[in-house]
Amino acid sequence: MEGVPENATEVFNYLMDDLLAGIELHPSERQDMLAYMNERHTSLYGPFTTYFVLGSYDSPFKWRLEAAAEQLNNRLEAYAYLLAPQADPNIGTDDLVSGDDPEFPELKLKYYIHALYADHIVLIVEHNYGGDLTELGRANLQTFFDRTRLLPRGWQMNTPGDIEDADDVRVFAFQAVYDCPDTSALKDRLDEITDDAAAADLPVTDADLESEIKREFGDLTTIRYSGVVSDEFVHYDRADQCDPWLIESHLRANVEDLP
C-alpha cells in the first residue's frame, strides 16, 4: 500500500494480507473490524494533512507528545493526533471465537490503522524503555518509513563551545543525562557545568540542575541508548529523516520544520 488509504476495504485487505498474517477471523470479528475501519475512515480521511504523533506515554514524557500535537494542530488544515485518545476497536467477544487464544491483538490493529491514515508519522524518542520502541520497529515497514520523521532526544547533538546563557546550561546538563554511564559520573559532570556557568556569571547550583533533570526525565537520571536503538537512529539519519533535540526550543523548531 502506498499513501493514505481511500476506503476501509483497502485498509482491511492490507491489514489481513500484510500486517496480521496468520489470523483467521470469526464473522463477528470481521464485522467489528470493518465497522471500526469505516468509523476511523470517516474521522481521519479528508482534505487536511494528518500527523500521527508517537512516543512515550510515561510522565513526564507524554507532555512532549501533547506539545508537538498542539503545535501541529495550529497549522491551517492540519490534524495531529495521539494514539491513546482514539477510540478502541473492541473486536469480537470471547464466547463467539473458537481456539485456544480468543483474544484479538487490538492495540496492534489500532496502531496500524492510525498509521495507515497518517500523511506524516512523528516519532519522538527520549529513552530506551516502553512501547515507543515497538513503534520505532513498526515504522520500518516501507509503507510507513517514508512518512516517518524521527525526533530522538540527546542523540549526536552538537553542544555549544561555551556556556553563554541559561539554555546553554540546560543543553549541557540534559546532554550529560544521555552521556554519563551512572549517577556518580553525572554528579561529577554537573559539578563541572555549575563551575562553567559561574565563570559565565550564571549562578547555578547542582541542586538547580538536579531539579531541572527531575522535571524533564522523572525517575530516569541517566539514559544511554542501546546499540540496537542507536542503529535505528542511524538508519533514519542516513535517510535524512532524523532531527535530534535536547531542550523544548529544539523540539519546537524541529516540529515547525515538519512538512
ABEGO torsion letter per residue (X at the ends): XBEBBABAAAAAAAAAAAAABGBBBBAAAAAAAAAAAAAAAAAABEABBBBBBBEBABOAAAAAAAAAAAAAAABBGBBBBBAAABBBAGBEBAAABBEABABBBAAAAAAAAAAAABABBBBBBABABEAAAAAAAAAABAAAAAABBBBBBGBGBBBBABBABAAAAAAAAAAAAAABABAAAAAAAAAAAAAAAAAAGBBBBAAAAAAAAAAAAEABABBBBBAAAAAAAAAAAAAGABBBBABAAAAAAAAAABX
